[in-house]
Amino acid sequence: MHLAQLNIATAKFPLDAPEIKDFVDNLEPVNLLAENSDGFVWRLKDESGDATAIKIFDDPNIIVNMSVWTSPDALKHFMFKTHHRDFLSRKKEWFDALPEQNYVMWWIPKGHIPTLEEAVSKLEFVRKHGDTNQAFTFKRVFDFTSL
């Protein structure tokens, strides 16, 4: 089994605004860092190489990030033990706090590429039910054997 994740954020500024330039300018190097990280399997991207133009919510300021990893530890290492951490610590500069859960993880069979519809349904599920073996957060990671 592999671990899929979706996270969303509401940008405080248009992506071409100077206030968010540092974030936008570092999308490519941070995405490359992810792709070269141990445990990385796949990430959502369009022809530009990132997912910022992919809109799945009514609010055009919501950006999405979706990826697949071999394990929660691999994802956690990328998020908190690499240069990605520096940008994560600055998210309040660029993104509004969301009133609901902004990320979700779930187990998928190896080789499966999650769809955006699947990811949104998992996010809605964790918002409604909290962490379960079907959809969860880092607060309570479920092992795939609990499925």
N, C-alpha and C positions, 0 to 999 in steps of 0.2 A: 504494500500500500504506500501511497505518497500523500503528502499533506498539501492541500490547496489553501490559499488565503486570498481574501479580498479586503482591501481597506479603501476607505473613501475620505475625502477632505473637501471642505468648502473654502475655496480661495477667497481671501479678503480683497484681492485686486484682480483685474484682468491679467492674463499670463504675459501680456506684452508691457505691463506697467513696470516702471523702474523699481517700485517697492518690492517686487517679487523676482527681480532679475537674477539675484544670486541663486535662488531655488531653480529657476528655469535653466540657467547656465550650467548647473551641475547635474541635470537630469541624465545626460549621456554618460558622464563618468561614473555616477552612482549606479546606473543601470548596468554598465559594463562590469563594475565591481560585483554586482549581484550575479551576473552571468558567469563570472569567473570564481565564484565562491563555492566551497565544498558543499555538496548537497543541493545545489541549484539544479532544477529540471527544466522549467519553462516560465515565461512571463508574457503577459498580454502586451501587445504593441501593435501599432498601425504602421503604415509605410514610412512614417517619419522616425520610427524607432522607439517611440514611447507611447503612452496611453492617454496623454492629457487631452487629446481631441476626441476621445471616445466618450460619448455622452449616453448615459443610461438612466438618468434621473431628469425630472422636469427642470430642476435648477441648473442652469448652464455653468454655474461656478463650481459645481461638484466634479472633482476629478477622481478617477479610479485607478487603483493599482491591483493587479491580480497576478499571482505567481504560484508555482508548484515547487515543492521542496521534498527532499527525501525524509525529513524528520522535523519535528518542532525545534530540536536543538540546532539544526543547521540554519533554520530561519532565524532563530533567536541570536545565534552567533553573528549572522550578517547584520541584523538590525542593531545590535547593541555592542558589538566588539570590533566593528570596522568603521571606516570613515562615514558610513551612513548615520552613525550615532550623532555626529556633529550637526547633521541636517535635521534629524529627529528632534534634537534639543532646541531647534529654532522654529519649530512648527507654529508656535503661537504668534510669531512675527508675520507669517504668511497665510495662516488658515484660522477660520473661526472654530471655536469649540462647538461640537455638535451635541444636541440634547439627548441623543440616543447613541447606542453602541456604534462605533465607526469601523469596526473590523470584525472578521470572523475567520475561523479555520475549520476545515473538515477533511476527512479522509476520502481519498479517491483511489480506484484501482490504478496500478502502474500502467502508464500508456494513455490514460484518459486525460483529455484536455477539457477542463471545465468551461462551460458556457457562461456568458454574463447573466443569463436568466437563472441558471443554477446558483451562481454566486449571490445574486440579489435575494433569491429565495432562502438561502442559508443565512444571510444577514438578517432578513426579516424574522426567520425562525429564532435566531439567538436573541433578537430584541424581544420577542414575545415570550420565549420559554427559558431564557438564560442558558447557561452552559449545560449541554447534554452530549451524549456520544454522537449525535447527529450534526451538531454545530457547536463550536466552543471558542473560548478566548484563552489568552495566557493565564487567566485567573484560575482556570481548571482545565488543563489539557487532558483529554481522554485518549487512551491507547486504542489503536484500531482493533485490538482483540475484543474490545467491549461492544463492538457492533453486532 
